[in-house]
Amino acid sequence: MELRLAGVLFLVVLLALGCQKKQGGAGGPPMGAFAVQVVTAPVRTEPVVETVSLVGNVMANEIIDLTSETDGIVKEIRFGEGTPVKKGDVLVILDDTKLAPQVQEAEAQLQLARTSFERVKLLFRDKLISQQEYDTAAATYSANEASVDLKRRMLRDARILAPFSGIAGARQISPGQVITRSTRITQLVDLDTVKVEVAVPERYLSQVQEGQKVRFRVAAFPKDTFEGEVYFVSPQLDPNTRTALVKARIANPSRRLRGGMFANLELSLQLRDAALVIPESAVFNNGDATLVFLATSTNTAMIQPVRTGLRLAGKVEVLQGLADGQSVVTEGLQKLRPGAPIMTRSNGPATAPKP
């Protein structure tokens, strides 16, 4: 790049010298040359943030299809569609008239097995029974104890609880309905916090890290900007798209953001506190060279090769070729040539060329 800039500078000098020879001198524009009226702007030092625009998806923090762990008949429904529920709330009660007697029966058998086992332990201590008889009584007692635990668990499963706090979705069952383990009861969604998932191209991954801020908009609220923080960067790229899944977490106390929304996202990659910036209209290309016209202190135009960086909204970052405080021509470029006299105009009245 430095060799290319040097070559362009050499060509510019030759062009300027040729123009001066045609004009009959090397001391500036000829007497009475017509001054081109132009608009200039200063080269400014500003902070520049490199961002990449991506499209992601808004996801609920937690979302499940609520189902039962046992088959049964719906006895009572205790939630309303679209209403908030808390973790541990009873949402559905199944008919347990068959399960409760089974638990009582299992508990009675366990009590009998316990009494028998206590008697067997005394007999075995006094060496009145064999080891095999003792082992059989111990196994019977353990089996009855496991049976009670299983029946009690089945009885508890007749009451379906909320596994986390959230919003209940549409109800998919009715009282009296026979449901199975595959029957969807409702959908439970946690929206107090939402996540944005976005696929980031491989070229930007070196500048993405956990804790990084992201900003995005959604179509439902076009005037609002939401801000989140990256908490996950996938360790594996998708081999088909060469992108990595990145997730950001956003607080959503008002629950305006919903799962499934599209997020027009801006990911901040790099911040430069002191970058040289000029208006985009000052830059033009000649072959592979990127050029600007400088407004000199003698009110003449001088062509200057530059190396540009980021393209911002109406601005261009300049990495090489300019210095802070110089003035570049932003309007009137078509009529200019190297060394031409100019009448500059920025925000004030036009300034005539010096004699």
N, C-alpha and C positions, 0 to 999 in steps of 0.2 A: 504494500500500500504506500509506504514512504517513497519507494522508487517511482511508483506511478504518479504521485503528487509532484515529485521533483521534475518528471518529464513534462507534466502539464504546465508547471510554472515556467519551464524553459520555452515551451511553445508560446505561452502568453507573452513572455518578454520579447521574443522574436516578432510576434504580431504587433506589439506596441511600437517597437522600433521601426517596423515597416510602415505603420500608419504615420509615424512622425516624419519619416523621410518623404512620404508623399505630400505631407503638409508643409514641407520646406524648412523644418527646424526640429530641434530636440528639446525645446524649452516649454512645451505644452501645446495646447490647441492654437490654431491660427487666429489671428486678430479678426474679430467680427464673427467667429464661429457661433452658430445658433445653439443656445443652451436648451437641453432637453429637460422638461419639467418632470420630476419624479417624486415619488413618496418613499421616505426612508423610515427605518425602524432601528433602534439600538439592539446590539447583542446583549442579552441579559443573563445573569446568573440566577438560576432558580432550582429548587428541588424537583427531581424527576422520579416518578414511580413507574416502574415497568410492570404492566399488567397484561394478562391474557384473558380474553373473553371466551367463556365456555357455556355450554348448556347442561344443566344437571337436573336431578329429580329430588323433590322434597319427599322425605320419608318420615313416618311416625317413629317416635322413639321406641315404642313397643307396640306390636299389633299381633293378635292371635284370633283364630277361629275357635270359639269356646264350644267344647263338646263334653259329653258325659263319660265317666270312666266305667259305667255299668249300664246295662239295659234296664229299662223301667218305664213306668207310666208317669207323665207329668202331673203332679198334684197341685203345685202352686208356682207362679211366676212372680218374682219380687223386684223386677227391674223395669224401668221404662225406656223406651227407645230414645236414644240421644241424650240420656241423663247421665250425670257423673256418678261413679261408684267408687268405693274405697276398697283397698286390699283387704280380703277376708270377709267382705259382705256376702250374705247368702243371696244368690241370684235365682236359683231354681231349686224346688224341693220335689223329689220323686216319691212315689207311693212306697212306703217302707213297711206295710202291714205284713208282708211275707218275710222280711228280713229280721224284724225285731224278734219274733218267736225263734228263729234260727239261732240268734245270738243267745237267747235265754237257754235254749237246749244245749248249746255248746258250753255255756258257763256251768250248767248243772253237771255235765259230763266231766268237766275239768275239776269241779269240786270233789266228785266221786274219785277221780283218778288221784287227786292230791291226798285224800284220806287213805286210800289204798297204799300209795307209795310211802306215806309216813309209817304205816304199819309194817310194810315190807322192810324198811330201813332198820326197825327195831329187831325184827326177826333175823335179818342178815348180820346185825351186830352181835347177836347171841349165837350165830352160826347154826341157826335152825333151818335155813333155806340155802339153796345153792346160788352160785354166782349168776347162773342163767336166769333164775327166777327173779333175782334182783334187777338184772339188766332189762328184762321184759317189762317189769313194772315201771322202771325209769323211762323207757321208751314210750310206753303208753301215756304216761304223764306229760312228756314233752310234746307228743302228737296232739293231745287234747289242748294243751296250752297254745300251740300254733293254730289250731282250728278256731279257738276263740278270737285270737288276733285277726285272723282272716275274716271272720263273720263281722267283727266290729268294724273292720275297714270297709267292708261292703255296705254296712249300715251308714257309715260316715259319707261314703260316696253318693248316697241318696240325696245329700245336700251339696249342691254345686256352688262353689265359692269363687269370688273374683281373685285371680292370682296376683293382680297388681291394680293400682288405682288408674282409672281412665274413664273413657266415655263409652257407654254401651251403644252398639250399632242397631241395625234393624233386627227385630225379633223374628226368628225362623220357626218357632214352635208354638203350640197352643195347649192349654190345659186339657188333660185327658188323652193327649197324644202319646202313643207308644214310641219311644226313641231307643236308638242303639248307640253304640260307641262311635259310629260314623256320622251320626246326625249332628248337623251344625245348629247350635242353639242361637248364637249371635256372634258378633265380632266385637272385641274389646280393644280400644285404641288409646294409647297414652300420647297426648298432644301437648303436655306441659313443656316438653322439649321436643324439637324436631331435628332431623338430620338432613343434610344435603349430600347426595352422592353424585360424583362427577368423574368422568374418565379423563385423565390428564395425559397428553402426549408425552412420549419418552423424552423429547428434547428439553422439556421444562422440569423434569423430575429432580434435577440437582438443586433446584431453587425452591422446592416444596418441602416443608418440614412441619412436624407437629407443633401446635401453638400459633401457627400463622393465621392472620386474619383474612377473612373472605367477605365480600359484599355481593349481594344479589337482589334482583327484583323479580316479582311475579306478576302475571297478567291481571290477577284479581285486584292488585293494589299498585298500579303503575307509578304512582307518585311517591311511594314509600321505598326506602332502601333498608334491607335487613342485613345484619352483620353477625357473623359466626366465627368459630375458631376450629381449625383443622385438628382432629384428634386421631386420625388413622390414615396412613399411607400404605397401600398394599405392597408387600414384599415381592410380589410376582406380577409381571406384566401379562396382559392378554396377548397371546402369540399371534392372533389374527389382526388386531387393531394396533398393537404396540402402544397400548395405553395402560395406565395403572389406575386402579380405583382409589379415589381420595374421598374421605368423609369429613364433614364439618358439623359441629353441634351448635344449635341456635336456641336460645331461650324463647319460649312462646307462651307467656303467661296469659295473653288475651285469646289464644287459640285461633288466631286469624289464619295462620298457615295450616294447610291440610295436606295429608299424604297424597301423593300423585301429582301435585302441582309441578309445572316446569319452572326451573330457576335459571334466569339469565344472570350468570355469575361472572364476577371479575375477581381474578386471583392475583394478588399483589406478589410479584416475584422478587423485585429488587428496587432499592431506594438509593438514589444518588442525591446527596444534599446540595451539591454545588455543580450543576450542569449548565453549560452554555446553550441557550435556546434562542432561536430566531423564528420569525413568521415563515410558514410553509411556502408562501407565495414568493419568497426571496430566492428559492432554490430552483435551479434548472439544470438539465443534463445536456452534455455534448458528447455523444458516444458513450464511453465508459466513465467519463469524468463528471463529477458533480460540482457545480460552480455557483458562485454568487457574485453580484456586483457590489463592491465597496464604494461608499461615498467618502472621498478623501477630504482632508482639511482645506484643500484648494478648490473644492467643489468640482472635482472631476471624478469620472467613473473608472474604477480599477477592477478588473476581473480577478477573482480569487478562487482557486480550487479548495474544496472542503471535503471532510469525511463526516458523514452523518450517522446518527445513532437511531434513537427511538423516534417514531412518528406519533405525535400527540394530536390532540384536537386543535387544528390550525397552527401547530407549531412543529418545529423539527429540532432535535438535539444535535449539536455540532460537537464532534469528538476531536477534530483537528482542523486547523486552518484559520481560525478566528480567535479574537481576544475580547474580553469583557469591555464594553464601552464603545466598540467600533459600531459604525452605522452601515446597514445594508439596504439596498434598493429593493422595495417590495412591489412598486407599480412603475410602469414605464420601461420595463426591461426590453421590450421588442425594439425600441428605437435607439438603444444604447450600443456603443462600441467602446473598446478600451481607450481611455484617455479623453473621451468626449466630455465637454463641459456640461454640467447639470445645474438645474435650479431645484434645490431640495425643498420638500414640503413634508412635514411630519404632522404634528397637531396644530402648528402655528402657521403664520404667513409664509409664503415662498421666500427663499433666500437666493438672491442672484449670485452668479459666479463672480469671484474676485478678479479684478483686472490684472 
